[in-house]
Amino acid sequence: MTYRDHFRPLDRREFIKRAGAVVGGAILLPYGCSESQSGVTDNAPPTQYTFFRILDSSSPVLPKAAEITPGIMINDAGRILFYGDLGGDNYALFELFMDYTASGPVVREAQIVVETGQAYDGGPAVQRIHRADTNGRGDISLVLDFSETGTGPAEPAELPAVFLRAENRLQRILSFGDKGPDGAMFGGAFGDLAINNDRDVLLVSHYVSAEKDFGHGVFSLPEASLTASRLLQSSGTALQGRNDAFIRGFGLVDRYGGGNYLAQTQVATQSPLTAGAGGPGSGSVGSLLQGNVQAGRTAAPPRVLSAPQTLSLESEVSGEIIMGPRAGADNAAAWITHSPDGEQQRLFFSSNARPVSEIANTVGDPAIFSLSAPVLSGNGTLSYLQINDDEQRPPELKVVGADAPVTVLQVGDRIGGEAITGLMYGYHSRQADEAGRIVVYAEFGEGEAAILVGIPA
Amino acid sequence: MATIQPTRIGTAYTRSGSTDGLDICDGVPLLPQIGALQAGTSFSYRDPVRILAVSPKRILLWRLSGNVGYQLVAGVCGPAYAATFMVEGETRGRDVNLRVSQDEAAAGVFAGIRVDFPGKFQVDAGSPRWTYKKGFYLKWSTAFRKTFTPSIDVLGLLIKIIRKLMQEMSKNSDIKEGEELEGEPRENKEEEKKPEPKPKPSVRVKSWGMFDKTDNTFNSNKGTVSPEPTLTLIVDLVPLWPELVAVDKGLKALWGGLSLGPKFHFIVPVHIRFKRVQLDEAEVRSLEYKDGGLTGTLDQAVDTVTRLQVDMDHNPALTFGTSFYLSLSVCKVFSFDPESPMLRLDRILGVEVSGGHYCNGFVNEVGVETSPAEPLVPCADASIAVILDP
């Protein structure tokens, strides 16, 4: 196969592959598929991990045939979740019940958590599964949107809403118009969300404040309830007391136990409430705030982990944040910054025990084409995919422990006798569990998708 | 002594039939100078600033750029309020005692906004390339470029929303799904006749926040009802563009999505109070709320009462504006949500509301519990403190 073969008109699979580069270049072309490159052979563990191919799209354990996508999660309840393409523009969130007691991980059972086109509890049919996250208890928080049943405006039940799947029951926890903290009313456009082991949900949402100001905020919903909900960050807030650095909105969020949370934040030089037609447009694409929220405590001003140099904020590092920030134990944070032209990527990590340090970058090594969004596991392991701009160096999955990054898997490695032809990683923050197991999207042959589980040695 | 049988006072209200409940579009203008359904203007806005970061070549294989301006032709249904009260009581000599119950009040506004999008929107696809000379690089090619001037009649859509809302607000509604309401908003009829674009834009946030309605708060608020409608209405225009639908579908496969369009923001707090009561030709003076009712003194004694007039004072505020948003996300990897600054439509319409008081007189025959037959009558001593700057 030549490179030219890859540039024929896009079919769906190729679209995914190419668009996969949107998510950090985590797209791999099937080059360099040779066993000798990594020295990994059948069932032979990589340097620190042993990888198992646990599921293919055609696996009979699935209740419905589905094409596996890179949206994969793993939790400490022994389950793996993935976003599957059912065809016909329908998708489902699948839940795999894993058995790790055997010689290798095995999928014992699978079920569908939620599926587009299906109605639940007599409500309208799910139209889109916007977001989802899982925690160590096996809970799942979701933002769902629903199909409209009539020709007129939607019924309230048809508006997007936030759900919790706990104890195998899907329940609505937040809807448009619900009253939140301090009299705020939630809008019906929900953004990203995250859930931790305490079942505390972190949610990005539009809202109208009791003072009747419109805002975009990051909310904390302890125990997935509005009862003690708090507005942690809000648009219009001046950062670091500056009158030329206002929060305009939020992108991705992540949270972990102990109140540690991260929020990708757009910052503009003018308040969104006062800016006129001549004001800034999109503002800065991305700064990164780290905050801490604990019950009964006043939230301290957020720490600015990263901000574009043009804002002149006091931040740990300079650079725009575009890809997903990750929160971990011990106030850990991992993120990638980009130079304004996007040419340079830098992967940073910090925690209570470790000051901000640069793990990898595309600056010092011109052979590195791109880095994927990172993944943090509960045991402190940081992993990411490194895409190399070199035919002789296939893309490789790196794991960072206490030492320098180590390649644990790469394109061309053989699993079950078949060579990996593509890897995608870092699509979701929950791709590693507390035990350090990681889940990876891999392709074999001519693009047969599979889920791999890596077990640390 | 005269007895005042339960009498309904307020704007059009029906407990049966097709106009069940309150109808803001037939309500009292919050801003008499503008009137309801009479404000309109057009303006254009062009945002020269990028709507999304461009050229992060090592990251994106899709990039979106544009110079997406938009023109709005804005009209307003409302701002108006609708209110109804049941009033009963009696006179003893010149003393008057009135009891108010079954109060319902709603207030709101919706902008009839036709959105035109002159400008350019472009999606570039990056292809990874490799040559011996240059090595590995990305070549950008335009996957989609649209110079578009679609005219989207959001007004028709919003009118449906408001009418649907009115149905929902009436708990005892007899209206069947899809049934037309009587009393079409006056200026909306023409708009309604226009064919709707197919497919229509998807309104992600609909009606509930557009209006606020209060029930039985008159007495708990010591003689004041205060609906405070607020809304952020988000319109997703992606369904209108097949090319963008394709992008959205592609992103959906990656557990993401694309949406863009205008957002409309409305805030219309209003406080409604009884200002003056007249029983036939006798005026109740020194009207005050006391002990769960209204008391006052007649300027002349009456033996019977056949006509009840209540002048209601309201003081509104008004803020509404629009902004343009774009939301592009993929799973937990990235989420771009740039948004233009909010344009204050109230300012563009030349209306600056700094508070103020307006008065309208509501009349009904004593003992009539249905919608008043008589139209509004002028109030005495109406003071106006609204600044209009057309």
Chai-1 contact restraints between the chains, C-beta under 6 A:
chainA,res_idxA,chainB,res_idxB,connection_type,confidence,min_distance_angstrom,max_distance_angstrom,comment,restraint_id
A,Y3,B,W130,contact,1.0,0.0,6.0,A-B,restraint_1
A,F7,B,S127,contact,1.0,0.0,6.0,A-B,restraint_2
A,F15,B,G250,contact,1.0,0.0,6.0,A-B,restraint_3
A,I16,B,A253,contact,1.0,0.0,6.0,A-B,restraint_4
A,R18,B,L61,contact,1.0,0.0,6.0,A-B,restraint_5
A,A19,B,G250,contact,1.0,0.0,6.0,A-B,restraint_6
A,A19,B,L254,contact,1.0,0.0,6.0,A-B,restraint_7
A,A21,B,L61,contact,1.0,0.0,6.0,A-B,restraint_8
A,V22,B,L60,contact,1.0,0.0,6.0,A-B,restraint_9
A,V22,B,L61,contact,1.0,0.0,6.0,A-B,restraint_10
A,V22,B,W62,contact,1.0,0.0,6.0,A-B,restraint_11
A,V22,B,V330,contact,1.0,0.0,6.0,A-B,restraint_12
A,V23,B,V330,contact,1.0,0.0,6.0,A-B,restraint_13
A,V23,B,V333,contact,1.0,0.0,6.0,A-B,restraint_14
A,G71,B,W255,contact,1.0,0.0,6.0,A-B,restraint_15
A,G71,B,C331,contact,1.0,0.0,6.0,A-B,restraint_16
A,Y83,B,W255,contact,1.0,0.0,6.0,A-B,restraint_17
A,D85,B,A253,contact,1.0,0.0,6.0,A-B,restraint_18
A,G152,B,K160,contact,1.0,0.0,6.0,A-B,restraint_19
A,G152,B,K164,contact,1.0,0.0,6.0,A-B,restraint_20
A,P153,B,K160,contact,1.0,0.0,6.0,A-B,restraint_21
A,P153,B,I161,contact,1.0,0.0,6.0,A-B,restraint_22
A,P153,B,K164,contact,1.0,0.0,6.0,A-B,restraint_23
A,P153,B,K206,contact,1.0,0.0,6.0,A-B,restraint_24
A,P153,B,S207,contact,1.0,0.0,6.0,A-B,restraint_25
A,A154,B,K206,contact,1.0,0.0,6.0,A-B,restraint_26
A,G177,B,W208,contact,1.0,0.0,6.0,A-B,restraint_27
A,G187,B,V205,contact,1.0,0.0,6.0,A-B,restraint_28
A,G187,B,T232,contact,1.0,0.0,6.0,A-B,restraint_29
A,G188,B,V205,contact,1.0,0.0,6.0,A-B,restraint_30
A,A189,B,R204,contact,1.0,0.0,6.0,A-B,restraint_31
A,A189,B,I234,contact,1.0,0.0,6.0,A-B,restraint_32
A,D192,B,S335,contact,1.0,0.0,6.0,A-B,restraint_33
A,H206,B,T232,contact,1.0,0.0,6.0,A-B,restraint_34
A,V208,B,T230,contact,1.0,0.0,6.0,A-B,restraint_35
A,K212,B,T230,contact,1.0,0.0,6.0,A-B,restraint_36
A,K212,B,I267,contact,1.0,0.0,6.0,A-B,restraint_37
A,F214,B,T232,contact,1.0,0.0,6.0,A-B,restraint_38
A,F214,B,H265,contact,1.0,0.0,6.0,A-B,restraint_39
A,G249,B,D337,contact,1.0,0.0,6.0,A-B,restraint_40
A,G251,B,S335,contact,1.0,0.0,6.0,A-B,restraint_41
A,G251,B,D337,contact,1.0,0.0,6.0,A-B,restraint_42
A,L252,B,S335,contact,1.0,0.0,6.0,A-B,restraint_43
A,A275,B,P341,contact,1.0,0.0,6.0,A-B,restraint_44
A,A277,B,Y45,contact,1.0,0.0,6.0,A-B,restraint_45
A,A277,B,L343,contact,1.0,0.0,6.0,A-B,restraint_46
A,G279,B,P341,contact,1.0,0.0,6.0,A-B,restraint_47
A,G281,B,D47,contact,1.0,0.0,6.0,A-B,restraint_48
A,G281,B,V49,contact,1.0,0.0,6.0,A-B,restraint_49
A,G281,B,S340,contact,1.0,0.0,6.0,A-B,restraint_50
A,S282,B,I51,contact,1.0,0.0,6.0,A-B,restraint_51
A,S282,B,P338,contact,1.0,0.0,6.0,A-B,restraint_52
A,V285,B,A53,contact,1.0,0.0,6.0,A-B,restraint_53
A,I322,B,F334,contact,1.0,0.0,6.0,A-B,restraint_54
A,M323,B,V333,contact,1.0,0.0,6.0,A-B,restraint_55
A,M323,B,F334,contact,1.0,0.0,6.0,A-B,restraint_56
A,G324,B,K332,contact,1.0,0.0,6.0,A-B,restraint_57
A,G324,B,V333,contact,1.0,0.0,6.0,A-B,restraint_58
A,H338,B,P56,contact,1.0,0.0,6.0,A-B,restraint_59
A,G342,B,P56,contact,1.0,0.0,6.0,A-B,restraint_60
A,G342,B,K57,contact,1.0,0.0,6.0,A-B,restraint_61
A,G342,B,R58,contact,1.0,0.0,6.0,A-B,restraint_62
A,G342,B,I59,contact,1.0,0.0,6.0,A-B,restraint_63
A,E343,B,R58,contact,1.0,0.0,6.0,A-B,restraint_64
A,S370,B,R58,contact,1.0,0.0,6.0,A-B,restraint_65
A,A373,B,V333,contact,1.0,0.0,6.0,A-B,restraint_66
A,D389,B,F136,contact,1.0,0.0,6.0,A-B,restraint_67
A,Y427,B,C331,contact,1.0,0.0,6.0,A-B,restraint_68
A,Y427,B,V333,contact,1.0,0.0,6.0,A-B,restraint_69
A,H428,B,C331,contact,1.0,0.0,6.0,A-B,restraint_70
A,H428,B,K332,contact,1.0,0.0,6.0,A-B,restraint_71
A,S429,B,K332,contact,1.0,0.0,6.0,A-B,restraint_72
